[in-house]
């Protein structure tokens, strides 16, 4: 069995790869080791099983590479990399719809869309028109991008035609790369203090948990907007709720929360200045097939000895989502 599809959720494999091949789980591999001893390549997606290094060496001794048709590999990749197994991810493919979504929300936020879209009466119309007069529009507006990884960089490129002033927080972004992107590196504090819209794309790891706290949200400009398509755990949610209650002029557009979905009694459901969407920024519908296509092409590159584009290394895990 040279190549297998491996996933805890077999129904997700056809969505990504469009295959009718059998999908195996960890119990199959560990329960029938002779059947998988010659496995060289694994295709997977959301629901890739976790293995220890001992399990990898015992049950997948000939494994050469994993082609992961999704984004983050943080949950499973490190033991495989430690065992010399190469890991490839469709993070760049999954970055496309997230970046498209975030860029669209930024443009709408600068126009005051989210606070004027709920018009249901003539009185609402008058109130919304007055409220909208406080928004700057897009030309010359300041936008803060938190994290300039694959998604953050693509958001910046998509926003290029709009005449925005883009500030970036990313300690790992080289100065020459920032110059090439046409952005200015700065602190979190400055971004929250100066930007009309702030969009979160910070890598998700233990060091970034709770990095966005009340001290930052309190600094937000009047009538500014915070957008989160990154990870909910990076936000101190109780702080955000407190500031949203105290500052009805600011808006939060949240595609991710922690927990997800929010608890049943969470104020995020009822606050007028909070827009919730159910984690729709990432790949959905036909967009899922882009991730499978990226990994099939990467597999072909690997087999043919051509340069690969989307390999994950141990050092990359320290800064990636």
C-alpha positions as CSV (number, residue, x, y, z in Angstrom):
1,X,0.0,0.0,0.0
2,X,2.3,2.7,-1.3
3,X,-0.1,5.7,-1.0
4,X,-3.1,6.0,1.3
5,X,-5.7,8.4,2.4
6,X,-5.7,8.8,6.2
7,X,-8.2,10.8,8.2
8,X,-10.3,10.7,11.3
9,X,-13.2,12.0,9.3
10,X,-13.5,9.9,6.1
11,X,-16.2,12.1,4.6
12,X,-13.9,15.1,4.3
13,X,-11.5,13.4,1.9
14,X,-13.8,13.4,-1.1
15,X,-14.5,17.1,-0.5
16,X,-10.8,17.9,-0.9
17,X,-9.5,15.3,-3.3
18,X,-12.6,14.1,-5.1
19,X,-11.5,10.5,-4.7
20,X,-13.4,7.2,-4.3
21,X,-10.4,5.5,-2.7
22,X,-10.7,4.0,0.7
23,X,-9.9,6.2,3.7
24,X,-8.1,4.7,6.7
25,X,-7.9,5.8,10.3
26,X,-5.2,5.4,13.0
27,X,-6.8,2.3,14.3
28,X,-6.4,0.6,10.9
29,X,-2.7,1.5,10.8
30,X,-1.9,0.4,14.3
31,X,-4.3,-2.6,14.3
32,X,-3.0,-4.1,11.0
33,X,0.6,-3.0,10.8
34,X,1.6,-5.5,8.0
35,X,-1.0,-3.8,5.7
36,X,0.7,-0.4,6.1
37,X,4.4,-1.3,6.5
38,X,5.1,-0.3,2.9
39,X,3.2,3.1,3.0
40,X,5.4,5.8,1.5
41,X,2.9,8.6,1.0
42,X,-0.2,9.9,3.0
43,X,-2.8,12.2,1.7
44,X,-5.0,13.8,4.4
45,X,-6.9,16.9,5.5
46,X,-8.8,18.2,8.5
47,X,-8.8,15.3,10.9
48,X,-5.3,14.0,10.3
49,X,-4.6,11.5,13.1
50,X,-1.8,12.3,15.6
51,X,1.0,9.8,16.0
52,X,3.9,9.6,18.4
53,X,7.5,9.2,17.1
54,X,7.5,5.6,18.3
55,X,4.3,4.9,16.5
56,X,5.6,6.4,13.3
57,X,8.7,4.3,13.4
58,X,6.8,1.2,14.3
59,X,3.8,1.4,12.0
60,X,4.9,3.6,9.1
61,X,8.6,2.8,8.8
62,X,8.8,3.6,5.0
63,X,6.8,6.8,5.1
64,X,8.4,9.5,3.0
65,X,5.9,12.4,2.9
66,X,2.5,13.7,4.0
67,X,0.4,15.8,1.6
68,X,-2.0,17.7,3.8
69,X,-5.0,19.3,2.0
70,X,-5.7,22.0,4.5
71,X,-3.9,24.8,6.3
72,X,-2.3,24.4,9.8
73,X,-0.3,21.3,10.5
74,X,0.5,22.3,14.1
75,X,-1.5,19.5,15.7
76,X,0.3,16.6,14.0
77,X,3.4,17.6,12.1
78,X,6.2,17.8,14.6
79,X,6.6,14.0,15.4
80,X,6.6,13.2,11.7
81,X,9.3,15.9,10.9
82,X,11.4,14.6,13.8
83,X,11.2,11.2,12.1
84,X,12.5,12.5,8.8
85,X,9.0,12.5,7.1
86,X,8.5,15.5,4.9
87,X,5.3,17.4,5.3
88,X,3.5,19.5,2.7
89,X,0.5,21.7,3.4
90,X,-2.1,23.5,1.3
91,X,-1.8,26.5,3.6
92,X,-1.3,28.8,0.6
93,X,-4.5,27.5,-1.0
94,X,-6.4,28.0,2.2
95,X,-5.0,31.4,2.5
96,X,-6.7,32.6,-0.6
97,X,-10.4,32.6,0.5
98,X,-9.4,33.9,4.0
99,X,-7.5,36.8,2.5
100,X,-10.4,37.5,0.0
101,X,-12.9,37.5,2.9
102,X,-10.7,39.7,5.1
103,X,-10.0,42.2,2.4
104,X,-13.7,42.5,1.6
105,X,-14.6,43.1,5.3
106,X,-11.9,45.8,5.6
107,X,-13.3,47.6,2.6
108,X,-16.9,47.4,3.9
109,X,-15.8,48.4,7.4
110,X,-14.2,51.6,6.2
111,X,-17.6,52.5,4.5
112,X,-19.5,51.9,7.7
113,X,-21.4,49.0,6.2
114,X,-21.7,46.8,9.3
115,X,-23.4,49.5,11.3
116,X,-25.7,50.7,8.5
117,X,-26.8,47.3,7.1
118,X,-29.5,46.6,9.7
119,X,-32.0,49.2,8.5
120,X,-35.6,48.0,9.1
121,X,-37.5,51.3,9.4
122,X,-37.4,54.9,8.5
123,X,-36.0,55.8,11.9
124,X,-33.3,53.2,11.5
125,X,-32.4,54.7,8.2
126,X,-32.0,58.2,9.7
127,X,-29.9,56.8,12.5
128,X,-27.7,54.8,10.2
129,X,-27.1,57.7,7.9
130,X,-26.0,59.8,10.8
131,X,-23.7,57.1,12.1
132,X,-22.2,56.5,8.7
133,X,-21.0,60.1,8.5
134,X,-18.3,59.3,11.1
135,X,-16.6,56.8,8.8
136,X,-13.6,57.8,6.6
137,X,-14.2,55.7,3.5
138,X,-11.2,53.8,2.1
139,X,-9.0,56.4,0.4
140,X,-6.2,57.3,2.8
141,X,-7.7,55.3,5.7
142,X,-5.3,53.5,8.0
143,X,-5.6,49.7,8.2
144,X,-3.7,47.6,10.6
145,X,-2.7,44.0,9.6
146,X,-1.7,41.8,12.5
147,X,0.6,39.1,11.2
148,X,2.2,39.1,7.8
149,X,2.2,35.3,7.0
150,X,0.7,33.8,3.9
151,X,-2.7,35.3,4.7
152,X,-1.6,38.6,5.9
153,X,0.7,39.2,2.9
154,X,-2.1,38.3,0.5
155,X,-4.6,40.6,2.3
156,X,-2.0,43.4,1.8
157,X,-1.7,42.7,-1.9
158,X,-5.4,42.5,-2.4
159,X,-5.8,45.9,-0.7
160,X,-3.1,47.6,-2.9
161,X,-5.5,49.3,-5.3
162,X,-7.5,51.1,-2.6
163,X,-5.1,53.8,-1.6
164,X,-4.9,52.7,2.0
165,X,-2.2,53.4,4.5
166,X,-1.3,50.0,5.9
167,X,0.5,49.4,9.2
168,X,1.7,45.9,10.1
169,X,2.6,44.2,13.3
170,X,4.8,41.2,12.7
171,X,8.1,40.8,14.6
172,X,9.2,38.1,12.0
173,X,8.7,40.3,8.9
174,X,12.1,41.5,7.6
175,X,12.4,45.2,6.9
176,X,13.1,44.7,3.2
177,X,10.0,42.5,2.9
178,X,7.9,45.2,4.5
179,X,9.4,47.8,2.1
180,X,8.5,45.5,-0.9
181,X,5.0,45.1,0.4
182,X,4.7,48.9,0.8
183,X,3.7,48.7,4.5
184,X,5.1,50.2,7.7
185,X,6.0,47.9,10.6
186,X,5.0,49.1,14.0
187,X,3.8,48.0,17.5
188,X,0.4,46.5,18.4
189,X,-0.3,49.6,20.5
190,X,0.2,52.0,17.6
191,X,-2.0,50.0,15.3
192,X,-4.9,49.9,17.8
193,X,-4.4,53.6,18.5
194,X,-4.2,54.9,14.9
195,X,-6.0,52.5,12.6
196,X,-9.6,52.7,11.3
197,X,-9.7,49.0,10.7
198,X,-7.6,46.2,12.4
199,X,-7.5,42.7,10.9
200,X,-6.0,39.8,12.8
201,X,-3.9,37.2,11.1
202,X,-1.4,36.4,13.8
203,X,0.0,32.9,13.9
204,X,-1.8,30.6,16.4
205,X,0.6,29.3,19.0
206,X,0.9,29.3,22.8
207,X,2.9,32.6,22.8
208,X,0.0,34.4,21.0
209,X,-2.8,33.2,23.2
210,X,-4.6,36.2,24.8
211,X,-2.2,38.6,23.0
212,X,-5.2,40.9,22.1
213,X,-6.5,42.2,25.4
214,X,-8.6,45.1,26.8
215,X,-5.6,47.4,27.0
216,X,-5.5,47.3,23.2
217,X,-9.2,47.4,22.5
218,X,-9.6,50.5,24.7
219,X,-7.1,52.3,22.5
220,X,-9.3,51.9,19.3
221,X,-10.2,55.0,17.4
222,X,-13.8,56.2,17.5
223,X,-15.9,54.3,15.0
224,X,-13.1,51.9,14.2
225,X,-13.5,48.2,13.5
226,X,-11.7,45.0,14.7
227,X,-11.9,42.0,12.3
228,X,-10.9,38.5,13.4
229,X,-10.5,35.7,10.9
230,X,-7.4,34.3,12.7
231,X,-8.0,32.5,15.9
232,X,-10.4,33.2,18.8
233,X,-8.0,32.2,21.5
234,X,-5.7,35.2,20.6
235,X,-8.5,37.5,21.9
236,X,-9.3,38.0,25.6
237,X,-13.0,37.7,24.9
238,X,-14.2,39.0,28.2
239,X,-12.1,42.2,27.6
240,X,-13.5,42.6,24.1
241,X,-17.0,42.3,25.4
242,X,-16.4,44.8,28.1
243,X,-15.0,47.3,25.7
244,X,-17.8,46.7,23.1
245,X,-20.4,47.4,25.8
246,X,-18.6,50.6,26.9
247,X,-17.8,51.8,23.3
248,X,-20.9,51.4,21.1
249,X,-19.1,53.4,18.4
250,X,-16.6,50.6,17.7
251,X,-17.4,47.3,15.9
252,X,-16.1,43.8,16.1
253,X,-16.5,41.5,13.1
254,X,-15.7,38.0,14.4
255,X,-15.5,34.9,12.1
256,X,-13.7,33.0,14.9
257,X,-14.3,32.9,18.7
258,X,-13.0,30.9,21.7
259,X,-14.8,28.7,22.3
260,X,-16.3,28.2,18.9
261,X,-19.2,28.7,18.8
262,X,-19.5,31.1,21.7
263,X,-21.2,29.9,24.9
264,X,-25.0,30.0,24.7
265,X,-25.2,33.0,27.1
266,X,-22.3,35.0,25.5
267,X,-22.9,38.7,25.0
268,X,-21.4,38.3,21.5
269,X,-24.8,37.1,20.3
270,X,-26.7,40.2,21.4
271,X,-24.3,43.1,21.2
272,X,-25.4,45.4,18.3
273,X,-21.8,46.3,17.6
274,X,-20.6,42.7,17.2
275,X,-21.0,40.9,13.9
276,X,-20.7,37.1,14.1
277,X,-20.2,34.7,11.3
278,X,-19.7,30.9,11.7
279,X,-16.1,30.4,10.6
280,X,-16.8,31.0,6.9
281,X,-13.7,32.8,5.9
282,X,-11.7,29.6,5.1
283,X,-12.2,27.3,2.2
284,X,-15.8,26.3,1.6
285,X,-17.7,24.7,-1.2
286,X,-15.7,24.4,-4.4
287,X,-12.9,26.3,-2.7
288,X,-12.0,23.1,-0.9
289,X,-10.9,21.6,-4.2
290,X,-8.2,24.2,-4.6
291,X,-6.4,22.6,-1.6
292,X,-6.6,19.1,-3.1
293,X,-5.3,20.4,-6.4
294,X,-2.3,22.1,-4.7
295,X,-1.4,18.9,-2.9
296,X,-1.8,16.7,-6.0
297,X,0.6,19.1,-7.9
298,X,3.0,19.0,-5.0
299,X,3.0,15.2,-5.0
300,X,3.8,15.2,-8.7
301,X,6.6,17.6,-8.1
302,X,8.0,15.4,-5.3
303,X,7.7,12.2,-7.4
304,X,9.3,13.8,-10.4
305,X,12.2,15.3,-8.4
306,X,11.0,18.9,-9.2
307,X,11.2,21.7,-6.7
308,X,8.3,21.7,-4.2
309,X,6.6,24.9,-3.1
310,X,4.7,24.2,0.1
311,X,7.0,22.1,2.3
312,X,6.8,22.7,6.1
313,X,9.9,22.6,8.2
314,X,10.4,22.4,12.0
315,X,11.6,26.0,12.1
316,X,8.5,27.1,10.3
317,X,6.2,25.7,13.0
318,X,7.5,28.3,15.4
319,X,5.9,31.2,13.4
320,X,3.1,29.6,11.3
321,X,-0.5,29.5,12.2
